[in-house]
Amino acid sequence: MKLCRYLPNAVPRVTRSIMRKPLSAMTHRQLVSKAVEWLRQEYGCGIILSEQYCATGEIPDVIGWKGGCRSVVIECKVSRRDFVADGDKHFRAQPEEGLGCERFYMTPPGLIAPDELPKQWGLLECTRKEVCVVLQAGMLNLRTPVGMMKEMNLLLSSLRRVEVRIEPQTITEFLKWKNRMAEYNGGILPQGLVPPEQETNSHLPSES
C-alpha cells in the first residue's frame, strides 16, 4: 500500500492550513468505490459491504472483514461539513457502540488533517489514480461486544436481502452450487474446486 510522506506529528504548520481546502472534486460514490477496491486489493478483506442499512442505526460507507474476523470500516467524506457532521453522531460520541476493529476516514487530498481524527482512526486520501495512507489506523481493537452484535445484525440483514432476491430458492440451495457443478461434471468436481467441507475460512479466529 502507498504511504504518504507525512504523519500527524510531522505535518508542518503551513501544510495543515492547506489541508483544509479540498483539492479534488471526486464524488461520494467514487470514494466508496475506491474504498471497496482498496479493502479488497490492498488490505486483504474478503467480505465487503458498502452503504448497507441495518436496524442498529449506523450505516457504514464501507465495511470489510479480513482474517480472524477483524473488521475494517471506512467512512468517505467529500466535504468539511460532512466530516464535522459525522462527529455529532451518537456512535462517534460513544465509540464503543461503533462498528469496526479498525476505522478510517477516506477523503480527497487536503480535506482534513491527521490531528483532527478521533483516537485510533486512520486517514486515507484518494485521487482518481491512487489511495494514499496518510495515517494507519491504530492497532488497538476498537470493536466491543456491542459492536460485534451490530456487525452480526448488518451481515444477517444483508443475507436476508440476498435471500429475497433469489426466491423461491433458499440461501442453502443457492450455496450448494458446488454440488450442481459436480452433477454437471459426472459426479466429480471440476479441477481447482474442493468440497465445501474442505474449504478453509480465514475469517474465523484461529485456534492457536
VEXMAR-239641 format. One record per residue (C-alpha): residue number from 1; residue in three letters; x, y, z. Coordinates in nm, 4 decimals, decimal comma. Example, Ala and Ser with C-alpha at 12.3 -4.5 7.8 and 13.67 -1.06 7.14 Angstrom:
BEGIN
+------+------+----------+----------+----------+
! resi ! resn !        X !        Y !        Z !
+------+------+----------+----------+----------+
!    1 !  ala !   1,2300 !  -0,4500 !   0,7800 !
!    2 !  ser !   1,3670 !  -0,1060 !   0,7140 !
+------+------+----------+----------+----------+
This chain:
BEGIN
+------+------+----------+----------+----------+
! resi ! resn !        X !        Y !        Z !
+------+------+----------+----------+----------+
!    1 !  met !   0,0000 !   0,0000 !   0,0000 !
!    2 !  lys !   0,1166 !   0,3540 !  -0,0693 !
!    3 !  leu !   0,2223 !   0,5632 !   0,2297 !
!    4 !  cys !   0,2250 !   0,9410 !   0,2305 !
!    5 !  arg !   0,5367 !   1,1169 !   0,3470 !
!    6 !  tyr !   0,3810 !   1,2997 !   0,6380 !
!    7 !  leu !   0,2449 !   1,1763 !   0,9715 !
!    8 !  pro !   0,0450 !   1,3729 !   1,2298 !
!    9 !  asn !   0,3441 !   1,4766 !   1,4374 !
!   10 !  ala !   0,5455 !   1,5716 !   1,1327 !
!   11 !  val !   0,2997 !   1,7880 !   0,9406 !
!   12 !  pro !   0,4378 !   2,1407 !   0,9048 !
!   13 !  arg !   0,2047 !   2,4213 !   1,0134 !
!   14 !  val !   0,1729 !   2,5645 !   0,6630 !
!   15 !  thr !   0,0709 !   2,2216 !   0,5314 !
!   16 !  arg !  -0,2061 !   2,1939 !   0,7902 !
!   17 !  ser !  -0,3614 !   2,5179 !   0,6726 !
!   18 !  ile !  -0,3574 !   2,3940 !   0,3132 !
!   19 !  met !  -0,5146 !   2,0654 !   0,4195 !
!   20 !  arg !  -0,8441 !   2,2330 !   0,4975 !
!   21 !  lys !  -0,9008 !   2,3105 !   0,1292 !
!   22 !  pro !  -1,0186 !   2,0088 !  -0,0733 !
!   23 !  leu !  -0,8085 !   1,9547 !  -0,3822 !
!   24 !  ser !  -1,0344 !   1,7104 !  -0,5667 !
!   25 !  ala !  -1,3892 !   1,7055 !  -0,6990 !
!   26 !  met !  -1,4443 !   1,3317 !  -0,6533 !
!   27 !  thr !  -1,7980 !   1,2318 !  -0,5656 !
!   28 !  his !  -1,9032 !   1,0289 !  -0,2629 !
!   29 !  arg !  -1,9911 !   0,7351 !  -0,4867 !
!   30 !  gln !  -1,6448 !   0,7409 !  -0,6411 !
!   31 !  leu !  -1,4815 !   0,7421 !  -0,2976 !
!   32 !  val !  -1,6948 !   0,4480 !  -0,1851 !
!   33 !  ser !  -1,5930 !   0,2546 !  -0,4967 !
!   34 !  lys !  -1,2255 !   0,3313 !  -0,4301 !
!   35 !  ala !  -1,2637 !   0,2249 !  -0,0654 !
!   36 !  val !  -1,4123 !  -0,1105 !  -0,1684 !
!   37 !  glu !  -1,1284 !  -0,1642 !  -0,4157 !
!   38 !  trp !  -0,8651 !  -0,0676 !  -0,1593 !
!   39 !  leu !  -1,0017 !  -0,3024 !   0,1083 !
!   40 !  arg !  -1,0105 !  -0,5909 !  -0,1370 !
!   41 !  gln !  -0,6813 !  -0,5408 !  -0,3196 !
!   42 !  glu !  -0,4575 !  -0,3703 !  -0,0649 !
!   43 !  tyr !  -0,5958 !  -0,4618 !   0,2777 !
!   44 !  gly !  -0,6848 !  -0,8276 !   0,2331 !
!   45 !  cys !  -1,0579 !  -0,8129 !   0,3065 !
!   46 !  gly !  -1,2503 !  -1,0999 !   0,1512 !
!   47 !  ile !  -1,6004 !  -0,9902 !   0,2515 !
!   48 !  ile !  -1,7012 !  -0,6287 !   0,1857 !
!   49 !  leu !  -2,0313 !  -0,4412 !   0,2143 !
!   50 !  ser !  -2,0969 !  -0,0818 !   0,1151 !
!   51 !  glu !  -2,3774 !   0,1512 !   0,2229 !
!   52 !  gln !  -2,5914 !  -0,1253 !   0,3702 !
!   53 !  tyr !  -2,8607 !  -0,0258 !   0,6180 !
!   54 !  cys !  -2,9473 !  -0,2229 !   0,9282 !
!   55 !  ala !  -3,1546 !  -0,1573 !   1,2401 !
!   56 !  thr !  -2,8536 !  -0,0579 !   1,4522 !
!   57 !  gly !  -2,8567 !   0,2976 !   1,3107 !
!   58 !  glu !  -2,5002 !   0,3042 !   1,1784 !
!   59 !  ile !  -2,4733 !   0,2769 !   0,8011 !
!   60 !  pro !  -2,1011 !   0,2392 !   0,7248 !
!   61 !  asp !  -1,9953 !   0,3647 !   0,3851 !
!   62 !  val !  -1,7752 !   0,0577 !   0,3541 !
!   63 !  ile !  -1,7039 !  -0,2287 !   0,5932 !
!   64 !  gly !  -1,4883 !  -0,5329 !   0,5248 !
!   65 !  trp !  -1,3740 !  -0,8394 !   0,7136 !
!   66 !  lys !  -1,0302 !  -0,9952 !   0,6916 !
!   67 !  gly !  -0,8544 !  -1,2845 !   0,8678 !
!   68 !  gly !  -0,9614 !  -1,3605 !   1,2235 !
!   69 !  cys !  -1,2975 !  -1,1858 !   1,1688 !
!   70 !  arg !  -1,1203 !  -0,8486 !   1,2012 !
!   71 !  ser !  -1,3462 !  -0,5774 !   1,0633 !
!   72 !  val !  -1,2403 !  -0,2545 !   0,8932 !
!   73 !  val !  -1,4711 !   0,0458 !   0,8496 !
!   74 !  ile !  -1,4079 !   0,3281 !   0,6025 !
!   75 !  glu !  -1,6140 !   0,6480 !   0,6182 !
!   76 !  cys !  -1,5952 !   0,8515 !   0,2960 !
!   77 !  lys !  -1,6237 !   1,2305 !   0,3220 !
!   78 !  val !  -1,6149 !   1,4776 !   0,0351 !
!   79 !  ser !  -1,6603 !   1,7998 !   0,2358 !
!   80 !  arg !  -1,5650 !   1,9557 !   0,5675 !
!   81 !  arg !  -1,9328 !   1,9844 !   0,6507 !
!   82 !  asp !  -1,9835 !   1,6087 !   0,6126 !
!   83 !  phe !  -1,6807 !   1,5349 !   0,8271 !
!   84 !  val !  -1,7932 !   1,7649 !   1,1099 !
!   85 !  ala !  -2,1498 !   1,6300 !   1,0963 !
!   86 !  asp !  -2,0197 !   1,2740 !   1,1235 !
!   87 !  gly !  -1,8601 !   1,3588 !   1,4567 !
!   88 !  asp !  -2,2009 !   1,4504 !   1,6004 !
!   89 !  lys !  -2,3458 !   1,1018 !   1,5542 !
!   90 !  his !  -2,4066 !   0,9129 !   1,8773 !
!   91 !  phe !  -2,1815 !   0,6204 !   1,7838 !
!   92 !  arg !  -1,8960 !   0,8671 !   1,7301 !
!   93 !  ala !  -1,9570 !   1,0323 !   2,0694 !
!   94 !  gln !  -1,9696 !   0,6789 !   2,2162 !
!   95 !  pro !  -1,7157 !   0,4922 !   2,0010 !
!   96 !  glu !  -1,7647 !   0,1709 !   2,1985 !
!   97 !  glu !  -2,1018 !   0,1394 !   2,0206 !
!   98 !  gly !  -1,9496 !   0,1724 !   1,6731 !
!   99 !  leu !  -1,8595 !  -0,0829 !   1,4105 !
!  100 !  gly !  -1,5081 !  -0,1848 !   1,3133 !
!  101 !  cys !  -1,1979 !  -0,3196 !   1,4810 !
!  102 !  glu !  -1,0121 !  -0,0667 !   1,2632 !
!  103 !  arg !  -1,1613 !   0,2613 !   1,1424 !
!  104 !  phe !  -1,0584 !   0,5002 !   0,8647 !
!  105 !  tyr !  -1,1763 !   0,8181 !   0,7013 !
!  106 !  met !  -1,1252 !   0,8438 !   0,3269 !
!  107 !  thr !  -1,1259 !   1,1922 !   0,1741 !
!  108 !  pro !  -0,9957 !   1,3842 !  -0,1249 !
!  109 !  pro !  -0,6438 !   1,5213 !  -0,0648 !
!  110 !  gly !  -0,6280 !   1,8129 !   0,1753 !
!  111 !  leu !  -0,9741 !   1,7865 !   0,3275 !
!  112 !  ile !  -0,8763 !   1,7139 !   0,6882 !
!  113 !  ala !  -0,5562 !   1,6978 !   0,8894 !
!  114 !  pro !  -0,4470 !   1,3832 !   1,0764 !
!  115 !  asp !  -0,4633 !   1,5599 !   1,4129 !
!  116 !  glu !  -0,8375 !   1,6163 !   1,3610 !
!  117 !  leu !  -0,9111 !   1,2437 !   1,3640 !
!  118 !  pro !  -1,0729 !   1,0560 !   1,6526 !
!  119 !  lys !  -0,8292 !   0,8489 !   1,8561 !
!  120 !  gln !  -0,7020 !   0,5340 !   1,6818 !
!  121 !  trp !  -0,8593 !   0,6290 !   1,3464 !
!  122 !  gly !  -0,6618 !   0,6180 !   1,0243 !
!  123 !  leu !  -0,6746 !   0,8534 !   0,7263 !
!  124 !  leu !  -0,6777 !   0,7655 !   0,3564 !
!  125 !  glu !  -0,6511 !   1,0276 !   0,0846 !
!  126 !  cys !  -0,7875 !   0,9364 !  -0,2542 !
!  127 !  thr !  -0,7319 !   1,0690 !  -0,6040 !
!  128 !  arg !  -0,8617 !   0,9228 !  -0,9278 !
!  129 !  lys !  -0,5334 !   0,7329 !  -0,9649 !
!  130 !  glu !  -0,4426 !   0,6110 !  -0,6172 !
!  131 !  val !  -0,5219 !   0,5772 !  -0,2477 !
!  132 !  cys !  -0,2597 !   0,7137 !  -0,0113 !
!  133 !  val !  -0,2325 !   0,6034 !   0,3529 !
!  134 !  val !  -0,1739 !   0,9290 !   0,5381 !
!  135 !  leu !  -0,2124 !   0,7678 !   0,8799 !
!  136 !  gln !  -0,2532 !   0,3991 !   0,9557 !
!  137 !  ala !  -0,5348 !   0,3075 !   1,1962 !
!  138 !  gly !  -0,4197 !   0,2168 !   1,5457 !
!  139 !  met !  -0,3522 !  -0,1452 !   1,6356 !
!  140 !  leu !  -0,5994 !  -0,1343 !   1,9252 !
!  141 !  asn !  -0,9139 !  -0,3359 !   1,8540 !
!  142 !  leu !  -1,1905 !  -0,0744 !   1,8733 !
!  143 !  arg !  -1,4780 !  -0,3214 !   1,8361 !
!  144 !  thr !  -1,6588 !  -0,4088 !   2,1587 !
!  145 !  pro !  -1,9119 !  -0,6934 !   2,2093 !
!  146 !  val !  -2,1821 !  -0,4353 !   2,1327 !
!  147 !  gly !  -2,0161 !  -0,3528 !   1,8013 !
!  148 !  met !  -1,9761 !  -0,7241 !   1,7251 !
!  149 !  met !  -2,3503 !  -0,7803 !   1,7670 !
!  150 !  lys !  -2,4238 !  -0,4820 !   1,5417 !
!  151 !  glu !  -2,1940 !  -0,6243 !   1,2743 !
!  152 !  met !  -2,3790 !  -0,9558 !   1,3019 !
!  153 !  asn !  -2,7061 !  -0,7667 !   1,2569 !
!  154 !  leu !  -2,5657 !  -0,5996 !   0,9464 !
!  155 !  leu !  -2,4474 !  -0,9288 !   0,7973 !
!  156 !  leu !  -2,7771 !  -1,1048 !   0,8677 !
!  157 !  ser !  -2,9759 !  -0,8142 !   0,7217 !
!  158 !  ser !  -2,7634 !  -0,8277 !   0,4063 !
!  159 !  leu !  -2,8005 !  -1,2052 !   0,3844 !
!  160 !  arg !  -3,1770 !  -1,1705 !   0,4104 !
!  161 !  arg !  -3,1750 !  -0,9264 !   0,1175 !
!  162 !  val !  -2,9888 !  -1,1869 !  -0,0879 !
!  163 !  glu !  -3,2485 !  -1,4475 !   0,0059 !
!  164 !  val !  -3,5309 !  -1,2204 !  -0,1083 !
!  165 !  arg !  -3,3572 !  -1,1687 !  -0,4426 !
!  166 !  ile !  -3,3074 !  -1,5386 !  -0,5133 !
!  167 !  glu !  -3,6508 !  -1,6634 !  -0,4014 !
!  168 !  pro !  -3,8005 !  -1,9165 !  -0,4493 !
!  169 !  gln !  -3,4539 !  -2,0648 !  -0,3946 !
!  170 !  thr !  -3,3329 !  -2,0707 !  -0,0382 !
!  171 !  ile !  -2,9901 !  -1,9492 !   0,0703 !
!  172 !  thr !  -2,8936 !  -2,3108 !   0,1354 !
!  173 !  glu !  -2,9894 !  -2,4193 !  -0,2151 !
!  174 !  phe !  -2,8115 !  -2,1210 !  -0,3647 !
!  175 !  leu !  -2,4898 !  -2,2038 !  -0,1784 !
!  176 !  lys !  -2,4887 !  -2,5649 !  -0,2964 !
!  177 !  trp !  -2,3519 !  -2,4578 !  -0,6332 !
!  178 !  lys !  -2,0565 !  -2,6946 !  -0,5982 !
!  179 !  asn !  -2,2946 !  -2,9877 !  -0,5723 !
!  180 !  arg !  -2,4522 !  -2,8778 !  -0,9000 !
!  181 !  met !  -2,1087 !  -2,8377 !  -1,0586 !
!  182 !  ala !  -2,0269 !  -3,1982 !  -0,9608 !
!  183 !  glu !  -2,3576 !  -3,3179 !  -1,1055 !
!  184 !  tyr !  -2,2839 !  -3,1420 !  -1,4343 !
!  185 !  asn !  -1,9343 !  -3,2954 !  -1,4359 !
!  186 !  gly !  -2,0399 !  -3,6569 !  -1,3959 !
!  187 !  gly !  -2,0223 !  -3,6656 !  -1,0164 !
!  188 !  ile !  -1,6712 !  -3,5166 !  -0,9892 !
!  189 !  leu !  -1,5853 !  -3,1590 !  -0,9010 !
!  190 !  pro !  -1,4033 !  -2,9709 !  -1,1790 !
!  191 !  gln !  -1,0303 !  -2,9238 !  -1,1316 !
!  192 !  gly !  -0,9481 !  -2,6438 !  -0,8875 !
!  193 !  leu !  -1,2617 !  -2,6828 !  -0,6738 !
!  194 !  val !  -1,2658 !  -2,8519 !  -0,3335 !
!  195 !  pro !  -1,5679 !  -2,9889 !  -0,1453 !
!  196 !  pro !  -1,7304 !  -2,7399 !   0,0946 !
!  197 !  glu !  -1,6195 !  -2,9431 !   0,3972 !
!  198 !  gln !  -1,2545 !  -2,8943 !   0,2913 !
!  199 !  glu !  -1,2772 !  -2,5185 !   0,2442 !
!  200 !  thr !  -1,0679 !  -2,3005 !   0,4725 !
!  201 !  asn !  -1,2169 !  -1,9913 !   0,6353 !
!  202 !  ser !  -0,9600 !  -1,7242 !   0,7174 !
!  203 !  his !  -1,2322 !  -1,5060 !   0,8697 !
!  204 !  leu !  -1,2724 !  -1,7350 !   1,1698 !
!  205 !  pro !  -1,0386 !  -1,6792 !   1,4676 !
!  206 !  ser !  -0,7539 !  -1,9286 !   1,4706 !
!  207 !  glu !  -0,7492 !  -2,1922 !   1,7429 !
!  208 !  ser !  -0,3810 !  -2,1342 !   1,8197 !
+------+------+----------+----------+----------+
